[in-house]
Amino acid sequence: MLRLLLLPALILMAVVSAGCFFSKKTPRAKEAPAIAADVEESFRKRWVDKRTAELAGQGTAAEAARAQAETEFRDRYGFTRAGQKK
């Protein structure tokens, strides 16, 4: 009697503990390039605006401050081009 219960119990434990029968990975959604471009553009605009205000506060002319901020952003964050087409 014990053997009749032990064999199905062992089979059930093997199936349940394997895990690959019951758990499947769901595919992750890929990030849309348009979303990445929007986020990067928003970051660029806010960073440049903030840096322009800092430079203008130090006495730099408004146009020169904007140009310097754009240059500094390109130098510092030039790697951010994920959302742009090549």
N, C-alpha and C positions, 0 to 999 in steps of 0.2 A: 504494500500500500504506500509506504514511504517513497519507494522508487517511482511510482506512478505520479506522485506530486512533485518530486524533486526534478525530474527531467523537464517538464513544462516550465517550472520555475526558473531553471537555468537558461533555457532558451529565451524566455521572456526577459531575463536580466541581460542577456547578451544583446538582444535587439534594442532594448531601451538604452543601454549604456553606450552603444555604438554612436548614437547621436546623428549620424549622417542620414538616417532615414527620415528623421522628423524635422531637422533644421536645414533650411536652405537660405543662402544669402540672397537678400534682395538687392537688385542692382541699384547703385546710387545714381541719382540724377546728375547729369553733367552740368557744370556751370555754363550759362549762356554767355558768349563773348560780349553781347550787348550790355549785359548787367555789369560785367567786369569793367567795361569801358565807362559806363555811367559812374560807377563808384570811384574809379581812378580820376575821372574828370572833376568830380565833386571834391575829392581830396586835393587835387592840384589847385583848384580855384580857391578853396578855403586857406590852403597853406600860403599861396602867393598873396592873397589879400592880407593875411595876418603879418607876413613878413614885410609887405609894402608899408603897412601901418607902423611897424617897428622902425623901419628905415626912415620914414617920413617924420616920425617922432624924434629921431636923432638929428634931423635937420637936412636930410637929403630931399632934393626936389621930387615932386610926385611922379613925373615920368621917368626920371632916373631911378627912383626907388622901385617902380614896377619892373623896369628892365632888369635891374640887379636881382630882384626877387625871382623873376623868371629864369635867369641864368643860374642862380643858386639852386633852384628846384631841379633844373635839368642836370646839374652836376651831382646833386645829392641823390635824386630819385630817378635817374635816367633808365634804370632797369625796369620801370613800370611801363610796360607796353602790352600787357596781356590782352586787352580789349581791342587793340588796333589791328587792322588787316595789314599784311606785309605786301 
